[in-house]
Amino acid sequence: MRYLVPALALLTLNTKTKLVIPSTFVSSGRQLQFVADPIGGTHASISDQIYVDPGDEVTMVIPPS
């Protein structure tokens, strides 16, 4: 089942930020997938599906296109 969620943040190039995912999206053993979609770009970066628990830290590195 796929869910659409609102954007978590708007970032500029070469930045690093820490985002907190709302608890309504994270419960024990919830599977998540992240999408980084550049404004005006043609290709989004999509993570693998991962299992997360509340309090987990996830790092996503977006390669240059």
Beta strands, then each sheet from edge to edge (+ up, - down):
strand 1: 30-32
strand 2: 35-36
strand 3: 45-46
strand 4: 50-52
sheet 1: 1+ 4-
sheet 2: 2+ 3-
end
